[in-house]
């Protein structure tokens, strides 16, 4: 095998996305066995030679989060012990990211902990998409390539040809993302003032900006329980919005999220395939866009030592 040959393997989190990425790259998906022992422990074996190869290991920390995270860590360890020249952890959805600061007494910083685990397992660099907070890149002591799904999502919404559009940040933390969308869609920016009485609960306080008689597009990095999205839509309609659509990169959609969204006044939720949506959770209001081309192009550029940031210029 030539030194520096590109090899791509995946765990069980996003097999379809991984195949699409390999189709884009024109390389076969690597042969890896990722199974479990009878007691639930994860059993990994790379079934082909990776010595001296440039190895990319794809696994989102999608639900079940802990199992998929451990699969990623064990895949990294297997590749390191098999003498891969370079190992890149490709994590389309980086979980445990919501605890990114010590804002209360006696709480962890799980986003830093997971960064430490990936590094300790033996990854040389990380490729991820739309982190919950940009500063998480700094939690790694290895290079991080941080991709944005905005080009894929914005291209879709441009084809919708909205009239009188307001792009809405569902909280102050999402203002930068919403501003970038608003600029590309030539839309106004609106900000929702939100507070969380407890985890996974949102309380809308104020809507900052004008949505009266306008179409509103809520832009977020992820939708988990759907509570914030539904409450934001209610607030926007109360302030005179004509219609409300939404987009997010990561469709976590836990619990009864799809039922809430299906019963809500949100006309469409556009998401990416960083987390697969099974048939039981899929509803007609959800539109899934693929980021395989974006991830595949980033992998190609990393392998060829080309610029990744130029993808977003």
Residue pairs with C-beta under 8 A, 6 or more apart in sequence:
1 49
1 51
1 52
1 53
3 52
3 53
3 85
4 52
4 53
4 54
4 85
4 303
5 52
5 53
5 54
6 25
6 27
6 53
6 54
6 56
6 299
6 303
7 27
7 30
7 48
7 50
7 53
7 54
7 55
7 56
7 84
8 18
8 21
8 22
8 25
8 27
8 29
8 30
8 55
8 56
8 58
8 299
9 29
9 30
9 32
9 46
9 55
9 56
9 57
9 58
9 75
9 79
10 18
10 29
10 30
10 32
10 57
10 58
10 59
11 32
11 34
11 57
11 58
11 59
11 68
11 71
11 72
11 75
12 34
12 59
12 67
12 68
12 71
13 59
13 60
13 61
13 62
13 68
13 71
13 275
13 276
14 58
14 59
14 60
14 62
14 92
14 273
14 274
14 275
14 276
16 273
16 276
17 58
17 60
17 92
17 273
17 274
17 276
17 290
17 291
17 292
17 295
18 29
18 58
19 29
20 290
20 292
20 296
21 58
21 292
21 295
21 296
21 299
22 28
22 29
22 296
23 292
24 292
24 293
24 296
24 297
25 296
25 299
25 300
30 46
30 48
30 50
31 46
31 47
31 48
32 44
32 45
32 46
32 47
32 75
33 43
33 44
33 45
33 47
34 42
34 43
34 44
34 71
34 75
35 42
35 43
36 42
36 43
37 43
42 67
42 70
42 71
42 74
44 71
44 74
44 75
44 78
45 78
46 75
46 78
46 79
46 82
49 82
50 79
50 82
50 83
50 84
51 82
51 83
51 84
52 83
52 84
52 85
53 84
53 85
54 84
54 85
54 86
54 88
54 303
55 79
55 84
55 85
55 86
55 87
55 88
56 88
56 90
56 127
56 299
56 302
56 303
57 72
57 75
57 76
57 79
57 87
57 88
57 89
57 90
57 123
58 90
58 92
59 68
59 71
59 72
59 75
59 89
59 90
59 91
60 68
60 91
60 92
60 93
60 95
60 274
60 275
61 68
61 69
61 72
61 91
61 93
61 94
61 95
61 96
61 114
62 68
62 93
62 95
62 252
62 274
62 275
62 276
63 252
63 254
63 275
65 95
65 96
68 95
69 95
69 96
69 114
69 117
72 89
72 91
72 118
72 121
73 117
73 118
73 121
74 121
76 87
76 89
76 118
76 121
76 122
76 123
77 121
77 122
79 87
79 122
80 87
80 121
80 122
86 124
86 125
87 122
87 123
87 124
87 125
88 123
88 124
88 125
88 126
88 127
88 299
88 302
89 118
89 123
89 125
89 126
89 127
90 126
90 127
90 128
90 295
90 299
91 118
91 126
91 127
91 128
92 128
92 129
92 274
92 275
92 291
92 295
93 129
93 222
93 249
93 250
93 252
93 274
93 275
94 111
94 114
94 128
94 129
94 131
94 132
94 136
95 114
96 110
96 111
96 113
96 114
97 110
97 111
97 114
97 131
97 132
97 133
97 136
98 110
98 111
98 132
99 107
99 108
99 109
99 110
99 111
100 109
100 111
100 112
100 132
100 133
100 135
100 136
100 139
101 109
102 109
109 139
111 132
111 133
111 136
111 139
112 136
112 139
115 136
115 139
115 140
116 139
118 126
118 140
119 140
119 141
119 142
123 142
124 142
124 143
125 142
125 143
125 144
125 145
125 302
126 140
126 142
126 143
126 144
126 145
127 144
127 145
127 147
127 295
127 298
127 299
127 302
128 144
128 145
128 146
128 147
129 146
129 147
129 148
129 149
129 249
129 272
129 274
129 291
129 294
129 295
130 147
130 148
130 149
130 177
130 221
130 222
130 249
130 250
130 274
131 137
131 146
131 221
132 221
132 222
133 173
134 146
134 176
137 144
137 146
145 298
145 302
145 308
147 291
147 294
147 295
147 298
147 308
147 311
148 180
148 312
149 249
149 272
149 274
149 289
149 291
149 294
150 177
150 180
150 181
150 184
150 312
151 294
151 311
151 312
152 272
152 289
152 290
152 291
152 294
153 181
153 219
153 247
153 249
153 270
153 272
153 289
154 181
154 184
154 185
156 270
156 287
156 289
157 181
157 185
157 217
157 247
157 270
158 184
158 185
162 185
162 187
162 215
162 217
163 215
164 213
164 214
164 215
164 242
165 185
165 186
165 187
165 188
165 214
165 215
165 216
165 217
166 187
166 188
166 189
166 190
166 209
166 210
166 211
166 214
166 215
166 216
166 217
166 241
167 178
167 179
167 181
167 182
167 185
167 187
167 188
167 189
167 190
167 216
167 217
167 219
168 178
168 190
168 191
168 192
168 209
168 211
168 216
168 217
168 218
168 219
168 232
168 236
169 175
169 177
169 178
169 179
169 189
169 190
169 191
169 192
169 219
170 192
170 194
170 218
170 219
170 220
170 228
170 229
170 232
171 192
171 193
171 194
171 228
172 191
172 193
172 194
174 219
174 220
174 221
175 189
175 191
177 219
177 220
177 221
178 189
178 190
178 191
178 219
179 189
181 187
181 217
181 219
182 188
182 189
185 217
187 217
188 209
188 210
188 214
189 209
190 207
190 208
190 209
190 210
190 211
190 216
190 236
191 207
191 208
191 209
192 204
192 206
192 207
192 208
192 232
192 235
193 204
193 205
193 206
193 207
193 208
194 202
194 203
194 204
194 205
194 228
194 231
194 232
195 202
195 203
195 205
196 202
196 203
197 203
200 224
200 225
200 227
201 227
202 227
202 228
202 231
202 232
203 231
204 231
204 232
204 234
204 235
207 235
207 236
207 239
211 236
211 239
211 240
211 241
212 239
212 240
212 241
213 240
213 242
214 240
214 241
214 242
215 241
215 242
215 243
215 244
215 245
216 233
216 236
216 241
216 243
216 244
216 245
217 244
217 245
217 246
217 247
218 229
218 232
218 233
218 236
218 244
218 245
218 246
218 247
218 266
219 246
219 247
219 248
220 228
220 229
220 246
220 247
220 248
221 248
221 249
221 250
222 248
222 249
222 250
222 251
222 252
223 229
223 246
223 248
223 250
223 251
223 252
223 253
223 257
223 261
223 269
223 271
224 252
224 253
224 254
224 257
225 254
225 255
225 256
225 257
225 260
226 253
226 256
226 257
226 258
226 260
226 261
226 264
227 260
229 246
229 260
229 261
229 264
229 266
229 269
230 260
230 261
230 264
230 266
233 244
233 246
233 264
233 265
233 266
234 264
234 265
236 244
237 244
237 265
243 267
244 265
244 266
244 267
245 266
245 267
245 268
245 269
245 270
246 266
246 268
246 269
246 270
247 269
247 270
247 271
248 269
248 270
248 271
248 272
249 271
249 272
249 274
249 291
250 271
250 272
250 274
250 275
251 269
251 271
251 272
251 274
251 275
251 277
251 286
251 288
252 275
253 275
253 277
253 281
257 281
258 281
258 282
258 283
258 286
261 269
261 283
261 285
261 286
262 283
262 285
266 285
267 285
268 285
268 286
268 287
269 285
269 286
269 287
270 286
270 287
270 289
271 277
271 286
271 287
271 288
271 289
272 288
272 289
272 290
272 291
273 288
273 289
273 290
273 291
273 292
274 291
277 286
277 288
294 311
297 311
298 308
298 311
300 306
301 307
301 308
301 311
302 308
